[in-house]
Amino acid sequence: MAKIDNQLFGKRLSQLYDSFKNKNELWGDAPMVAIGSGPAADSEEIRYLKSLSLHIWLFNYELPDTLLVFTKDAFYAIASGKRAALLQSLQGTVTEAVGLKFKLYERAKGTDGSAEMETLLKDAGQKTLIGTLIKEKPTGAFLEQWDSLVSKSKLKVVDATLGVADCLACKDVIELSHTKRAAQITCHVMKEFLVAQLESVIDEEKTISHSKLAERTEKVVIDPSKVKLKVREGSVDVCYVPVIQSGGTYDLRPGALCNDDALHYGVILCSLGTRYNSYCSNVSRTYLVDPTKQQEATYKIAVAAQNAAISALVEGAPMSAVMQAAVASLQGSAQPELVQNLTKNCGFLMGLEFKDSTAVLNAKNEKTIRADMVFNVSLGLQGLENPEEKDPKAKQCAFLLADTVLVRPGGQPPEILTSGKEGVPKAYKEVAYYVKGEDEAEEVEVKPEVKAAAGPSAVLDTNLRSQGGFDEDNRRRKAEQKELADIKNQETLERLEAAKEGAAVASGNVGRTNFLSYRSPDEMPRQRDLAIMVDKTKETVLLPIYGQMVPFHIQTIKSASTSNDGTGKSIVRIHFNVPGTATYGPGLKFMNATFFQEICYRTTDARHAETVVTDIKTIKRVTVQKENERAERATLVRQEPLQLSRGKHITLQSDLHIKPPLQAGQKGARMTGALEAHVNGFRYAVSRNNNMYVDISYKNIKHAFYQPAENAKDQLQTLIHFHLHDPIMIGKKKTADIQVFVNVIDAVESLDAGRRSMYDVDEIEEEQRERERRKKVNKIFSEFIKRVQDLWDRDFRDLSLEFDVPFRKLGFHGVPHKSQAFVLPTVHCLIELIETPFFIVSLEEIEIVNLERIGFGLKDFDMAIIFKDFNRPVHRIDCIPVDSLDRVKEWLHSVNLKYYENKMNLHWGQILKTILADPQKFVDDGGWEFLNMEASDEDEDESEEEDAYVPSDEGDEEEEDDSAEEKSEDDESLVDSDEEDSEEDEDEEEEDEGMSDDELEKWAANEDRERDMSSDDEDERRAKRKGKSGGGPPPKRGRR
């Protein structure tokens, strides 16, 4: 049975009576107030009534067909059945909380309660005024009877709405927790479902109506478990049916109805309100698909105006100040005319009611803003014209932004409950989508000729915008990169100084110092003859010395060889490890011991000598391999054991290959198995061999990638790749990268495939089968990943694991290791997962990127990646086509990576050593700006101008030349010499340009004559030389 929280009820009843007695003007100066409620509403109906809100506030329940009457002397109630039983328990609480008597009149079921009402009025005494909620019309026989009885009496009815609103306005701790939880649910559903649905529809060019999308969103709100939110069943509901609008028809009123029109790819308005335990929250966002520059500017102005309105929401200010702040922001913007498009208000008070009509944020409301009030602050611009659009549905648009905002005490800035880290982003870059340019970029065939690096890329924004737009974006990017340079320099200094303070000198590994062959002489093998013996099981060589067999562990032996002394006898020569080698452990441990350096034996048995040397070399090779494996295992971090799922676990198909293979050789490469997701990790198990498997702990996964097979020649596999925090052993090798994959399409084509016709039926069927197989495999992998992602989000949320999918459209060709590959950016990394060794770089580990060999006429350039750990070698991606330059720069900028451009390759080892030696000097000298090619060019231009206008005599020139030569000899160059040669050659080629057509013809004719003459002379000289040496056929003249 339901139970009322007596303590909470007493506290809130006390607040109500405090307002009723001390602010009686809000209650219409009435000595008696009656608040009645009608019958229960349909469960599907969304209704907001102050009477029901008061019930929930006081009792935490709606009490249908109940009448509450407040006087300054007593508290009365009329109810029936279970509701009467609930109220009966409050008898003592009322007296304790407000010192008044509480009288309950229990109405019999099936009656209209007229008898109880007459008794109540008689007990309340003679009154002239009665306050009630005038705007709420009485519903049901019970309330209609009360209304009739009041009308027949001499009581004058006044409005008590403001009094009830005053009680509900400021939220206590419990109410704020419900409101914040409602805001959290609103944001989560908006981001994880509604926005995700929008992106899916836009990306896949689907068709869906506004009403259908709103209906789906409403279902998710009512059942938040669909977006992985755990809430008590029945505690969540919508404030209104979600609103999705697009296509030129917009209604900015709260709770506007969606139409059945299809979603239009233009300006899309989304509004979502959620109730948690009856407390409301709201958020509205505007999403822009292929926006114009005008729309971008207007949207940013709207965001600034809403932020100004929110900032004005402080304790003690009048509610009209919010509207005034928004208007002032618009008037001070680049488009002051937007004021006339502004909606009539900037929001309203929220709580148990979605909209409190007594506290609207308009220009006329002078009510005081109080702490712990919660407002829906909105900024709407309607009737905006978009003349640049040819689509009639896009010619008119509107913008709407709304957030749930909490007023904080003491004049502190307000708290935005639906924005920030956990909220719904509203920055322009988060709400703008560009899709037209992507489609056009796919259709445009990129021509093979090389383009100059100075121009925009053929696959970038020239397909999306005009050249003017590209220049504007380029200027914007440069300005933001300049700001990023200052931040990066300071970060570098702080990190290097911190590393310098905590630096510790690591001691080198000197290897093993204890070698045990036998624990006692009794374990040594017995043999009759004193001959060299190799004990393979103990990895020991026994040598006869002075009539005794002396054991030497194989680790003490450096090498062994055999030779013939010329008399028919063989010599076995054994060299030992001795002190003097830094990595030889025993030499460091036993400094005063005597060591054998070399020992020789002469024998007449050549066969035995060869056998001994061969055995020693074999054992030595095996032992070294074991020691290397032992050293690698010693550096491994112990992984937690895999907990196998008791029930049915998540499994990916059984024909998966793995890299690196679990067994060396062709047999290992052909093995296939299945990938299983268990309680705390994955297990890859080989089919038909349960003893051959590898386990991967979830906690050890640093990055997880899913790369589906696409319609591309270099993408024949669908794969899942794990990049680990700590390496693990697979076979006998240590690895930090594990990949499972399926070959979707055979990489080998039949020899007669090239002679087929484009209309060949067999080829068409084969292509169809390939498409179907690719689609099937990708679907299987996607379903597996979705189930694993659900597992991670549910049980391993603290690990922040997610499958990263590469952005193929942002990819570029290059050489990350030794061969050409297609490098792909992801959200967190830059990767190449097809060729081995794999290439994976975490973006968070990158300090800066230097783009090298950027110059006019070059076909490609290089990318040098400098890591935050300066002891880590710089990684280069070479030979990136120059057509990808602008795409690479735009991507680097989009992920907040500072990049520079240079005409040459640099010696990064020497540069990083210099920075580590004195970080403060590095920053004082400008930090990374020494890489700024544009800045250095400007300095050179200035110096050239000064040289042009300042005369100097010959003596000064000679001194300058001498000093320049000395400086060039003393300074160590940071530039590769071959790059200098190439630069000089390019400069010479550029100097030859500029001749007219006539000059070119004359020059070509002279060159031909000189070449013919020189070649004839050369032929004669060659013929004479060959004739002197014995003759031969005359030399043939070759092409030059």
Residue pairs with C-beta under 8 A, 6 or more apart in sequence:
1 82
2 61
2 82
2 86
3 86
3 89
4 59
4 60
4 61
4 86
4 89
4 90
5 60
6 89
6 90
6 93
8 60
8 174
9 58
9 59
9 90
9 93
9 97
10 93
10 94
10 96
10 97
11 97
12 57
12 58
12 167
13 58
13 75
13 93
13 94
13 97
13 98
14 97
14 98
15 167
16 58
16 70
16 167
17 70
17 98
17 100
19 26
19 27
19 163
19 166
19 167
20 27
20 33
20 70
20 72
20 163
21 72
23 163
23 166
24 30
24 163
26 160
26 162
26 163
26 165
26 166
27 33
27 131
27 160
27 162
27 163
28 129
28 131
28 158
28 159
28 160
28 163
29 129
29 158
30 127
30 129
30 130
30 131
30 158
30 160
31 71
31 72
31 127
31 128
31 129
32 69
32 70
32 71
32 124
32 127
32 129
32 130
32 131
33 69
33 70
33 71
33 130
33 131
33 132
33 160
33 163
34 67
34 68
34 69
34 70
34 130
34 131
34 132
34 146
34 150
35 50
35 51
35 54
35 67
35 68
35 69
35 70
35 132
35 133
35 160
35 164
36 51
36 66
36 67
36 68
36 132
36 138
36 142
36 143
36 146
37 49
37 51
37 52
37 55
37 62
37 63
37 64
37 65
37 66
37 67
37 143
38 64
38 65
38 138
38 139
38 140
38 142
38 143
39 64
39 65
39 139
39 140
39 142
40 62
40 64
41 47
46 237
46 238
46 239
46 240
46 241
48 352
48 353
48 354
48 355
49 133
49 136
50 133
50 136
50 161
50 164
50 165
50 168
50 353
51 133
51 136
52 62
53 164
53 168
53 278
53 351
53 352
53 353
54 68
54 164
54 167
54 168
55 61
55 62
55 63
55 66
56 62
56 278
56 352
57 167
57 168
57 352
59 86
61 86
63 79
63 83
63 86
63 87
64 83
65 79
65 80
65 83
65 140
65 142
65 143
66 77
66 78
66 79
66 83
66 87
67 77
67 78
67 79
67 113
67 117
67 120
67 142
67 143
67 146
68 75
68 76
68 77
69 75
69 76
69 77
69 120
69 124
70 76
71 124
71 125
71 127
73 100
73 101
73 125
74 100
74 101
74 102
74 103
74 123
74 124
75 94
75 98
75 100
75 101
75 102
75 103
76 102
76 103
76 104
76 105
76 120
76 123
76 124
77 87
77 102
77 103
77 104
77 105
78 104
78 105
78 106
78 107
78 113
78 116
78 117
78 120
79 86
79 87
79 104
79 105
79 106
79 107
80 106
80 107
80 108
80 109
80 113
81 109
84 104
84 106
84 107
87 104
88 104
90 102
91 102
91 104
94 100
94 101
94 102
95 101
95 102
103 120
103 123
105 113
105 116
105 119
105 120
106 116
107 113
107 116
107 142
112 141
112 142
112 145
113 142
113 145
113 146
114 145
114 149
117 145
117 146
117 149
118 149
121 149
121 153
127 155
128 154
128 155
128 156
129 155
129 156
129 157
129 158
130 150
130 155
130 156
130 157
130 158
131 157
131 158
131 159
131 160
131 163
132 150
132 157
132 158
132 159
132 160
133 159
133 160
133 161
133 164
134 157
134 158
134 159
134 161
135 159
135 161
138 144
138 146
138 147
150 157
161 358
162 358
165 356
165 358
165 359
168 351
168 352
168 353
168 356
169 349
169 351
169 356
169 359
169 370
169 373
170 370
170 371
170 372
170 373
171 179
171 351
171 372
171 373
171 374
172 372
175 279
175 351
176 372
176 374
176 406
178 276
178 277
178 278
178 279
179 276
179 279
179 280
179 281
179 350
179 351
179 374
179 404
179 406
179 417
180 417
181 231
181 276
181 277
182 274
182 275
182 276
182 277
182 279
182 280
182 281
182 404
183 274
183 281
183 283
183 404
183 417
183 418
183 423
184 417
184 422
185 221
185 224
185 229
185 231
185 236
185 274
185 276
185 281
186 272
186 273
186 274
186 281
186 282
186 283
186 404
186 418
187 283
187 418
187 422
187 423
187 424
188 224
188 227
188 229
189 217
189 220
189 221
189 224
189 227
189 229
189 272
189 274
190 270
190 272
190 283
190 285
190 424
191 424
192 227
192 228
193 216
193 217
193 220
193 226
193 227
194 213
194 217
194 242
194 244
194 270
194 272
195 270
195 285
195 287
195 424
197 208
197 213
197 216
197 217
198 213
198 263
198 268
198 270
198 287
199 433
200 206
201 207
201 208
201 213
201 263
202 265
202 289
202 433
202 435
203 435
207 262
207 263
208 262
208 263
209 259
209 260
209 261
209 262
209 263
210 244
210 245
210 246
210 258
210 259
210 260
210 261
210 262
210 263
211 258
211 259
211 260
213 242
213 244
213 263
214 241
214 242
214 243
214 244
214 258
215 241
217 242
217 244
217 272
218 238
218 241
218 242
219 226
220 226
220 227
221 236
221 237
221 238
221 242
221 272
221 274
222 236
222 237
222 238
224 230
224 231
224 236
225 231
228 790
228 793
228 794
231 276
235 276
235 277
236 274
236 275
236 276
237 274
237 275
238 272
238 273
238 274
238 275
239 255
239 273
239 274
239 275
239 280
239 281
239 282
239 354
240 254
240 255
240 273
240 354
241 255
241 257
241 258
242 258
242 270
242 271
242 272
242 273
243 255
243 256
243 257
243 258
243 269
243 270
243 271
243 272
243 284
244 258
244 263
244 268
244 269
244 270
245 251
245 256
245 258
245 259
245 268
245 269
245 398
246 261
246 263
246 264
246 265
246 266
246 267
246 268
246 269
246 393
247 261
247 262
247 263
247 264
247 266
247 393
247 394
248 264
248 266
248 392
248 393
248 394
248 395
248 396
248 397
249 259
249 261
250 269
250 382
250 396
250 397
250 398
250 400
251 257
252 269
252 343
252 380
252 382
252 398
252 400
254 271
254 273
254 282
254 348
254 354
254 355
254 376
254 378
255 273
255 354
256 271
264 393
264 394
265 289
265 290
265 435
266 288
266 289
266 290
266 389
266 391
266 393
266 394
266 397
267 286
267 287
267 288
267 289
267 291
267 295
267 394
267 397
267 398
267 399
268 286
268 287
268 288
268 289
269 284
269 285
269 286
269 287
269 398
269 399
269 400
270 284
270 285
270 286
270 287
271 282
271 283
271 284
271 400
271 402
272 282
272 283
272 284
273 280
273 281
273 282
273 283
273 354
274 280
274 281
275 281
278 352
279 351
279 352
280 350
280 351
280 352
280 353
280 354
281 350
281 404
281 417
281 418
282 350
282 354
282 376
282 402
282 403
282 404
282 418
283 402
283 403
283 404
283 418
283 423
283 424
284 378
284 400
284 401
284 402
285 400
285 401
285 424
285 426
285 431
286 299
286 302
286 399
286 400
286 401
286 431
287 431
287 432
287 433
288 295
288 296
288 299
288 431
288 432
288 433
289 433
289 434
289 435
290 433
290 434
290 435
290 436
290 437
291 299
291 432
292 386
292 388
292 389
293 469
294 386
294 388
295 386
295 397
296 428
296 432
297 334
297 335
298 335
298 338
298 381
298 384
298 399
299 399
299 428
299 431
299 432
300 428
301 329
301 330
301 333
301 334
301 335
301 338
302 338
302 379
302 381
302 399
302 401
303 401
303 426
303 427
303 428
304 329
304 333
305 326
305 329
305 330
305 333
305 379
306 326
306 377
306 378
306 379
306 401
306 403
307 329
308 325
308 326
308 328
308 329
309 322
309 323
309 325
309 326
309 329
309 346
309 347
309 361
309 377
309 379
310 377
310 403
310 405
310 414
310 416
311 325
311 413
311 414
312 321
312 322
312 324
312 325
313 322
313 369
313 375
313 377
313 405
313 407
313 414
314 369
314 407
314 411
314 412
314 413
314 414
315 369
315 370
315 371
315 407
315 408
315 409
315 410
315 411
315 412
316 368
316 369
316 411
317 368
317 369
318 365
318 366
318 367
318 368
318 369
319 359
319 360
319 361
319 362
319 365
319 366
319 367
319 368
319 369
320 361
320 362
320 363
320 364
320 365
320 366
321 369
322 346
322 347
322 361
322 375
322 377
323 345
323 346
323 361
323 362
323 363
324 363
326 342
326 346
326 379
327 339
327 342
327 363
330 336
330 338
330 339
330 342
331 339
338 381
341 381
341 382
341 383
341 384
342 379
342 380
342 381
343 378
343 379
343 380
343 381
343 382
344 362
345 360
345 361
345 362
345 378
346 361
346 362
346 377
346 378
346 379
347 360
347 361
347 375
347 376
347 377
347 378
347 402
348 355
348 356
348 357
348 359
348 360
348 361
348 375
348 376
349 355
349 356
349 358
349 359
349 360
349 373
349 374
349 375
350 356
350 374
350 375
350 376
350 404
351 374
354 376
355 376
359 365
359 367
359 373
359 375
361 375
361 377
369 407
370 407
371 407
371 408
371 409
371 410
372 406
372 407
372 409
373 406
373 407
374 404
374 405
374 406
374 407
374 417
375 404
375 405
375 407
376 402
376 403
376 404
376 405
377 402
377 403
377 405
378 400
378 401
378 402
378 403
379 399
379 400
379 401
379 402
380 398
380 399
380 400
380 401
381 398
381 399
381 400
382 398
383 396
383 398
384 396
384 397
384 398
384 399
385 395
385 396
386 394
386 395
386 396
386 397
387 395
389 395
401 426
403 416
403 417
403 418
403 419
403 423
404 416
404 417
404 418
405 414
405 415
405 416
405 417
406 414
406 415
406 416
406 417
407 414
408 414
408 415
416 423
417 423
418 424
419 425
419 426
425 431
434 464
436 464
437 461
437 463
437 464
437 465
438 809
440 463
440 464
441 459
441 460
441 463
441 464
441 809
444 458
444 459
444 463
446 458
446 459
446 883
447 458
450 859
450 882
450 883
451 457
451 458
451 882
451 883
452 856
452 857
452 882
453 854
453 855
453 856
453 858
453 861
453 882
453 885
454 856
456 462
456 467
456 470
456 886
457 883
457 884
457 885
457 886
457 887
458 883
459 883
459 884
459 887
460 470
460 886
460 887
460 890
461 469
461 470
461 473
461 886
461 890
462 470
465 473
477 889
477 890
477 893
480 893
481 893
481 898
481 899
484 896
484 898
485 898
485 927
485 928
485 929
485 932
488 847
488 848
488 898
488 927
488 928
489 923
489 926
489 927
489 928
489 929
490 923
492 847
492 915
492 919
492 922
492 923
492 927
492 928
493 919
493 920
493 922
493 923
493 927
495 868
496 870
496 915
496 916
496 919
497 919
497 920
500 919
508 582
508 583
509 583
509 631
510 582
510 583
510 584
510 585
510 588
511 583
511 584
511 585
511 627
511 631
512 555
512 585
512 627
513 585
513 586
513 588
513 589
515 553
515 555
515 556
515 586
516 553
517 535
517 538
517 539
517 540
517 551
517 552
517 553
518 524
518 538
518 540
518 551
524 542
524 549
524 551
525 533
525 535
525 542
527 533
527 549
530 544
530 547
530 549
531 544
531 608
532 541
532 542
532 543
532 544
532 572
532 601
532 608
532 612
533 541
533 542
533 549
534 540
534 541
534 542
534 612
534 615
534 616
534 619
535 541
535 542
535 551
536 615
536 619
538 551
539 553
539 554
539 555
539 619
539 623
540 551
540 552
540 553
540 554
541 551
541 552
541 554
541 557
541 574
541 616
541 619
542 549
542 550
542 551
542 552
543 549
543 550
543 552
543 574
543 599
543 601
544 550
552 576
554 616
554 619
554 620
554 623
555 577
555 623
555 627
556 576
556 577
556 586
557 574
557 575
557 576
557 577
557 616
557 620
558 575
558 576
558 577
559 574
559 575
559 620
560 572
560 573
560 574
560 575
560 612
560 613
560 616
560 617
560 620
561 572
561 573
561 613
562 570
562 571
562 572
562 573
562 609
562 610
562 612
562 613
563 570
563 571
563 573
564 570
564 571
564 606
565 571
565 602
568 604
569 602
569 603
569 604
570 602
570 603
570 604
570 605
570 606
570 609
570 610
571 600
571 601
571 602
571 603
571 609
572 600
572 601
572 603
572 609
572 612
572 613
573 598
573 599
573 600
574 598
574 599
574 600
574 616
575 597
575 598
576 595
576 596
576 597
576 598
576 599
577 584
577 586
577 587
578 584
578 587
578 595
578 596
578 597
579 587
579 588
579 591
579 595
580 587
581 587
586 593
587 595
601 609
603 609
625 732
629 732
632 729
632 733
632 734
633 729
633 734
635 727
635 734
636 726
636 727
636 728
636 729
636 734
637 700
637 725
637 726
639 695
639 697
639 700
639 726
639 728
640 680
640 681
640 697
640 699
641 695
642 678
642 679
642 680
642 681
642 683
642 695
642 697
643 678
643 679
643 680
643 681
644 678
644 679
644 683
645 678
645 679
649 676
649 677
649 678
650 676
650 677
650 784
650 787
650 788
650 791
651 674
651 675
651 676
651 677
651 784
652 674
652 675
652 676
652 720
652 740
652 780
652 781
652 784
653 674
653 742
653 780
654 672
654 673
654 674
654 687
655 672
655 742
656 672
656 673
656 674
656 675
656 684
656 740
656 741
656 742
657 669
657 671
657 672
657 740
657 741
657 742
657 743
658 671
658 673
658 684
658 694
658 738
658 739
658 740
658 741
659 737
659 738
659 739
659 741
659 836
660 730
660 731
660 733
660 735
660 738
661 668
661 669
661 671
661 730
661 731
662 668
662 671
662 686
662 692
662 693
662 694
662 730
662 731
663 671
663 692
663 731
664 731
664 732
668 731
671 686
671 687
671 692
672 686
672 687
673 684
673 685
673 686
673 687
673 692
673 693
674 684
674 685
674 687
675 682
675 683
675 684
675 720
675 740
675 784
676 682
676 683
676 684
676 685
677 784
677 787
677 788
677 791
680 697
680 698
680 699
681 695
681 696
681 697
681 698
681 699
681 700
682 695
682 696
682 698
682 722
683 693
683 694
683 695
683 696
684 693
684 694
684 696
684 738
684 740
685 692
685 693
686 692
686 693
694 728
694 730
694 738
696 722
696 724
696 728
696 738
698 792
698 796
698 799
698 801
699 725
699 799
700 724
700 725
700 726
700 728
701 722
701 723
701 724
701 725
701 799
701 801
702 723
702 724
702 725
702 842
703 722
703 723
703 804
703 828
703 829
703 840
703 842
704 720
704 721
704 722
704 723
704 801
704 802
704 803
704 804
705 719
705 720
705 721
705 722
705 723
705 803
705 804
705 805
705 806
705 826
705 829
705 831
705 833
706 719
706 720
706 781
706 782
706 785
706 803
706 804
706 805
707 715
707 717
707 718
707 719
707 720
707 721
707 805
707 806
707 824
707 833
708 718
708 778
708 781
708 782
708 805
709 715
709 716
709 717
709 718
709 744
709 745
709 774
709 777
709 778
710 774
710 808
711 771
711 774
712 808
714 822
714 834
715 822
715 834
716 743
716 744
716 745
716 746
716 747
717 741
717 742
717 743
717 744
717 834
718 741
718 742
718 744
718 774
718 777
718 778
718 781
719 739
719 740
719 741
719 742
719 833
720 739
720 740
720 741
720 781
720 785
720 803
721 737
721 738
721 739
721 831
721 833
721 838
722 737
722 738
722 739
723 736
723 737
723 829
723 840
724 736
724 737
724 738
725 736
726 736
727 734
727 735
727 736
728 734
728 735
728 736
728 738
729 735
730 738
737 838
737 840
739 833
739 838
742 777
742 781
744 770
744 773
744 774
744 777
745 770
745 773
745 774
753 763
756 762
756 763
757 763
785 803
788 803
789 802
789 803
792 799
792 801
792 802
804 826
804 827
804 828
804 829
805 826
806 824
806 825
806 826
806 831
807 824
807 825
807 826
808 824
810 824
810 825
810 887
810 891
811 822
811 823
811 824
811 825
812 822
812 823
812 880
812 881
812 884
812 887
812 888
813 820
813 821
813 822
813 823
813 879
813 880
813 881
813 884
814 820
814 821
814 823
814 863
814 877
814 878
814 879
814 880
815 821
815 877
815 878
815 879
816 823
816 832
816 839
816 875
816 877
817 835
817 837
817 839
819 835
820 879
821 832
821 834
821 835
821 839
822 832
822 834
823 830
823 831
823 832
823 839
823 877
824 830
824 831
824 832
825 831
825 891
825 895
828 842
828 843
828 844
829 840
829 841
829 842
829 843
830 839
830 840
830 841
830 843
830 865
831 838
831 839
831 840
831 841
832 838
832 839
832 840
833 839
833 840
841 865
841 875
843 895
843 897
845 867
845 868
845 869
846 865
846 866
846 867
846 868
846 897
847 866
847 867
847 868
847 870
848 866
848 897
848 898
848 899
848 900
848 928
848 931
849 863
849 864
849 865
849 866
849 892
849 897
849 898
849 899
849 900
850 863
850 864
850 866
850 899
850 900
850 901
850 902
850 906
850 931
851 861
851 862
851 863
851 864
851 885
851 888
851 889
851 899
851 900
851 901
851 902
852 861
852 862
852 863
852 864
852 902
852 903
852 904
852 905
852 906
853 860
853 861
853 862
853 902
853 903
853 904
853 905
853 979
854 861
854 885
854 901
854 902
854 903
854 933
855 903
855 983
855 986
856 986
856 990
857 986
857 989
858 882
858 986
859 881
859 882
860 878
860 879
860 880
860 881
860 882
861 880
861 882
861 885
862 876
862 877
862 878
862 879
862 880
862 905
863 876
863 877
863 880
863 888
864 874
864 875
864 876
864 905
864 906
864 908
865 874
865 875
865 876
865 877
866 874
866 908
866 912
867 874
867 875
870 912
870 915
870 916
873 909
874 908
874 909
874 912
880 888
889 899
892 899
893 899
898 928
900 928
900 931
900 932
900 933
901 933
901 934
902 931
902 933
903 933
903 983
904 975
904 976
904 979
904 980
904 983
905 975
905 976
905 979
906 974
906 975
906 976
907 973
907 974
907 975
907 976
910 972
910 974
911 974
914 922
915 922
929 935
930 936
952 960
995 1003
1011 1040
1015 1037
1015 1040
1019 1034
1019 1035
1019 1037
1022 1035
1023 1034
1023 1035
1026 1032
1026 1035
